[in-house]
Amino acid sequence: MSDYYLLKSNKKNEIAPVVLLSNPKQLKALSSPLGWEVFKELSKPSCPMDIAKRLRVHEQRVYYYINKFKRAGLIQELHTEQRHGAVAKFFEARHKVFALASGEVTFQALSIKSPVKSRLLAPFVDEGRLNATIVVGSPDPHGPWKARASDACCAIDFALFLGSFTSGGKLPNYRLDIEVREREMKGNLVLIGGPTVNMITRRIRKRLPIYIDASHDMNIVSTVSKKTYTAEDVGIINVIENPRNRKAKILVLAGKRFPGTRAAILAMITKLEQVFEGNKWENAVKSRVVKGYDMDGDGIIDTAEFLE
């Protein structure tokens, strides 16, 4: 993870994640004007074919710089996609801001929480404290489907992520869905799991722009794009106004099956800024569909991609 540095100017101060380098040769791959333009395109996941179209250059020229960036460790391969019978590889820059230090200067990195992420996590995180109740499904048979929730273990990763922006102190921070009281329904809620395993998700399902249809094989239905998703590793992220309290919000992280829930949580942790860019069909709607991938072949979802 990059350290955060305070960048000062005459007009304003900003905080940004900066990778501190000691050798300028590490940035040699960025010295070409076209190489720099290609690298800027990789500030978000992109494939060489799309970059070539945007920059109006031959795809092979883009691949030339992609290979240089890979050798320099500046980018990472995320996933592949079938395009017209061919395989398109998607890449993203590992870091977006660099600094060079000479041997005569001593730097001390300060541990500063990301101001961008802190702002995006409001109101669930407020002034260094958790300002929400995390609701997970009961592990015992419950609800109309007498289902046992297995999504709670995914919630551990997300809780650790939220905890990095808080000072702790509040206990307990979670409720089982069968324990939630009416007064708690009016606060900020983080709901983990779909409508068969989390009864609170079931209660607000009709309010969700993207929901899991429990009556049709747990398919994911988007009222935004009018699409239906049936894959086992597809999940949903919804951030909506709490219908019982306009000043509070509800975050729903769920999947058709366990891999989909994991993909949704992984996207929240690793691509938080992109989550809040909104749905590509309607940016004002903060609801996304994500698909999980097992990139290293160990049987565990480790990468998430937005489908909408």
C-alpha positions in Angstrom: 0.0 0.0 0.0 1.2 3.5 -0.8 2.0 6.0 1.9 -0.1 9.2 2.0 1.8 12.5 1.8 0.6 16.0 2.3 1.2 17.9 -1.0 1.4 21.7 -0.3 1.0 24.6 -2.6 0.3 28.3 -2.3 -3.4 27.7 -3.0 -4.3 24.6 -1.2 -3.1 21.4 0.5 -4.0 17.9 -0.8 -3.4 14.4 0.4 -2.4 11.8 -2.1 -1.0 8.2 -2.2 2.6 8.5 -3.3 5.1 5.8 -4.2 8.6 6.9 -3.1 11.3 5.9 -5.6 15.1 6.2 -5.2 16.1 5.5 -8.8 14.8 7.6 -11.8 15.4 4.7 -14.1 12.3 3.1 -12.6 10.2 5.7 -14.5 12.1 5.4 -17.8 9.2 3.6 -19.4 7.1 6.8 -18.9 9.6 9.1 -20.6 8.0 8.8 -24.1 5.0 11.2 -24.7 3.0 8.4 -26.2 4.0 6.0 -23.4 2.8 8.6 -20.8 -0.5 8.9 -22.6 -0.9 5.1 -22.6 -0.1 5.0 -18.9 -2.6 7.7 -18.0 -5.3 5.5 -19.8 -4.4 2.8 -17.3 -5.5 4.8 -14.3 -8.6 2.6 -14.6 -8.9 -0.9 -16.0 -8.4 -0.9 -19.8 -7.4 -3.2 -22.6 -4.9 -2.3 -25.3 -7.6 -2.5 -28.0 -9.7 0.2 -26.3 -6.7 2.4 -25.5 -5.6 2.3 -29.1 -9.1 3.4 -30.2 -9.1 6.3 -27.7 -5.6 7.5 -28.6 -6.1 6.8 -32.3 -2.9 4.8 -32.7 -2.1 1.2 -33.8 -2.8 -1.5 -31.2 0.8 -2.8 -31.5 2.2 0.5 -30.4 0.1 0.3 -27.3 1.2 -3.3 -26.6 4.8 -2.1 -26.9 4.3 0.2 -23.9 2.2 -2.3 -22.1 5.1 -4.8 -22.2 7.5 -2.1 -21.0 5.2 -1.2 -18.1 4.8 -4.9 -17.1 8.6 -5.4 -17.0 9.0 -2.2 -14.9 6.3 -3.4 -12.5 4.1 -0.4 -13.1 0.9 -2.2 -14.1 -1.0 -5.3 -13.2 -3.1 -7.7 -15.3 -6.6 -7.9 -13.9 -8.6 -10.3 -16.1 -9.4 -11.4 -19.6 -12.5 -11.0 -21.8 -13.7 -12.6 -25.0 -13.8 -10.1 -27.8 -14.9 -11.2 -31.3 -13.2 -14.5 -31.0 -10.1 -13.1 -29.4 -8.9 -12.7 -25.8 -8.7 -9.1 -24.6 -6.4 -8.6 -21.5 -7.3 -5.8 -19.1 -4.6 -3.9 -17.2 -4.5 -1.2 -14.5 -1.7 1.0 -13.1 -0.4 -0.3 -9.7 0.3 3.3 -8.6 -0.8 6.7 -9.9 1.5 9.2 -8.1 5.3 8.9 -7.9 8.1 10.8 -6.1 11.9 10.6 -6.3 14.1 11.0 -3.3 17.8 11.8 -3.5 20.3 10.3 -1.0 20.7 13.6 0.7 17.1 13.9 1.9 15.4 11.9 4.6 11.7 11.2 4.3 9.3 10.1 6.9 6.0 8.7 5.8 3.0 9.6 7.9 0.2 7.1 8.4 -2.8 9.0 7.1 -6.1 7.4 6.3 -7.2 8.0 2.7 -9.4 11.1 2.8 -11.1 10.1 -0.4 -12.2 6.7 1.0 -13.2 8.3 4.3 -15.4 10.7 2.5 -17.0 8.0 0.3 -17.7 5.8 3.3 -19.9 8.5 5.0 -22.3 8.2 6.7 -21.4 4.6 7.6 -18.1 5.9 8.9 -18.2 9.3 10.6 -15.3 11.1 12.3 -13.3 8.0 13.0 -16.1 5.9 14.3 -18.4 3.2 12.8 -21.8 4.9 12.4 -23.8 1.9 11.2 -24.9 -1.6 12.2 -23.6 -4.5 10.2 -26.3 -7.1 9.8 -25.4 -10.7 8.8 -27.8 -13.6 8.4 -28.2 -16.1 11.2 -26.3 -19.4 10.9 -29.3 -21.3 12.1 -32.2 -22.3 9.8 -34.6 -19.3 9.6 -37.0 -17.4 7.4 -39.4 -18.8 4.8 -36.5 -20.8 3.2 -35.2 -22.1 6.5 -31.8 -21.1 5.2 -28.5 -21.0 7.0 -26.3 -18.0 6.2 -22.7 -18.6 5.1 -22.0 -15.0 4.0 -21.0 -13.9 7.5 -17.4 -15.0 7.0 -17.2 -12.6 4.0 -18.3 -9.8 6.4 -15.1 -10.2 8.3 -13.0 -8.8 5.4 -15.3 -5.9 5.0 -15.4 -5.2 8.8 -11.6 -5.2 8.9 -11.7 -2.7 6.0 -14.1 -0.4 7.8 -12.1 -0.8 11.0 -9.1 0.8 9.3 -11.0 4.1 9.2 -12.2 4.0 12.8 -10.7 4.1 16.2 -12.8 1.2 17.5 -14.5 1.3 20.9 -18.0 0.6 19.9 -19.2 -3.0 20.8 -21.0 -4.9 19.4 -20.8 -3.7 15.8 -23.1 -6.3 14.3 -26.5 -7.9 14.6 -27.9 -11.2 13.3 -30.8 -10.5 11.0 -33.2 -12.1 13.5 -31.9 -9.8 16.3 -32.5 -6.4 14.6 -35.0 -4.2 16.4 -37.3 -1.6 14.9 -35.3 1.4 16.2 -32.2 0.0 14.6 -34.0 -0.2 11.3 -34.0 3.6 11.2 -30.2 3.9 11.4 -27.4 3.4 8.9 -27.3 -0.3 8.0 -24.7 -2.5 6.2 -26.5 -5.7 5.0 -24.5 -8.7 4.1 -26.3 -11.5 2.1 -29.3 -11.9 -0.1 -33.0 -12.2 0.8 -33.1 -15.9 1.6 -30.4 -15.7 4.3 -30.7 -12.1 5.5 -34.3 -11.2 6.5 -33.5 -7.5 6.6 -32.3 -7.6 3.0 -35.6 -9.4 2.2 -37.6 -6.6 3.9 -36.1 -3.8 1.8 -35.7 -5.8 -1.4 -38.4 -3.9 -3.3 -36.5 -0.6 -2.6 -33.3 -1.9 -4.4 -32.6 -0.7 -7.9 -30.7 -4.1 -8.4 -32.1 -7.0 -6.5 -32.0 -10.8 -6.1 -35.2 -12.5 -7.3 -35.7 -15.3 -4.8 -38.7 -16.5 -6.7 -36.7 -17.1 -9.9 -33.6 -19.2 -9.0 -32.0 -16.2 -7.1 -31.3 -14.4 -10.4 -30.0 -10.9 -10.2 -32.4 -8.3 -11.8 -31.4 -4.7 -12.6 -34.2 -2.2 -12.9 -31.6 0.2 -14.3 -30.3 -1.7 -17.3 -33.3 -4.1 -17.5 -30.9 -7.0 -17.5 -31.0 -10.3 -15.7 -27.8 -12.1 -14.4 -27.7 -15.8 -13.8 -24.1 -16.7 -13.1 -23.2 -18.1 -9.7 -20.3 -15.6 -9.2 -22.3 -12.4 -9.7 -23.0 -10.0 -6.9 -24.7 -6.7 -6.2 -23.8 -3.5 -4.4 -26.6 -1.1 -3.5 -26.3 2.2 -1.6 -29.8 3.6 -1.0 -31.6 6.1 1.3 -33.1 4.4 4.3 -36.9 4.4 3.6 -37.5 4.7 7.3 -35.2 7.7 7.8 -34.1 10.0 5.0 -31.0 11.0 6.9 -29.7 7.4 7.0 -28.5 5.1 4.3 -28.4 1.3 3.7 -25.5 -0.5 2.0 -26.4 -4.0 0.6 -23.6 -6.4 -0.4 -25.0 -9.7 -1.6 -24.7 -12.4 -4.3 -26.7 -15.1 -6.0 -24.5 -17.5 -4.2 -21.5 -17.2 -1.8 -19.0 -16.3 -4.6 -21.1 -13.4 -5.7 -21.2 -12.0 -2.1 -17.5 -12.3 -1.9 -17.2 -10.5 -5.3 -19.4 -7.6 -4.0 -17.3 -7.2 -0.9 -14.0 -7.5 -2.8 -15.2 -4.7 -5.1 -16.1 -2.5 -2.1 -12.6 -3.0 -0.6 -10.5 -2.7 -3.7 -12.5 -0.5 -6.0 -14.4 1.8 -3.6 -14.0 5.0 -5.8 -15.4 3.1 -8.8 -18.4 1.9 -6.8 -19.5 5.4 -6.1 -19.1 6.5 -9.8 -22.6 5.0 -10.1 -24.2 2.6 -12.5 -23.0 3.0 -16.0 -26.6 3.2 -17.3 -27.5 5.9 -14.8 -24.7 7.5 -12.8 -27.0 8.9 -10.1 -27.9 5.4 -9.1 -25.3 4.0 -6.7 -26.0 0.4 -7.5 -23.6 -1.9 -9.2 -23.4 -5.5 -10.6 -20.1 -7.2 -10.1 -18.6 -10.5 -11.3 -15.9 -12.4 -9.4 -12.9 -14.1 -10.9 -10.4 -16.6 -9.5 -7.2 -15.3 -11.2 -4.7 -17.5 -9.5 -6.7 -20.7 -9.8 -6.8 -21.5 -6.1 -10.6 -21.8 -6.0 -11.1 -18.5 -4.2 -12.5 -15.3 -5.8 -9.7 -12.7 -5.8 -10.8 -10.2 -8.4 -14.0 -8.3 -9.1 -15.2 -6.6 -12.3 -18.1 -4.3 -12.8 -20.7 -5.5 -15.2 -22.8 -2.4 -14.7 
